[in-house]
């Protein structure tokens, strides 16, 4: 079952990456951007939890598959810190 989850996570990651490349090469589309962000989140949550008996290849693949989700979440958390309880205005 873990192999199937890894396969689905990698396929979702590849499709989402293709949508990002398509956004850069072709014209920009908000729907493709939204679908790619949702796809990266799905690939993050599809990835199975770590086990001691997992191969080292799973660890390498996990870094690549999980990187876009971590970058997006870090960006959103950064925006949240900027706009968090500023009171009278922005506090940079």
Protein Blocks (a to p, Z undefined) as FASTA:
>chain_A
ZZmmmmmmmmmmmmmmmmmmmmmmmccdfklmmmmmmmmmmmmmmpccddfkbcfklmmm
mmmmmmmmmmmmmmmmmmmmmmgonljaccZZ
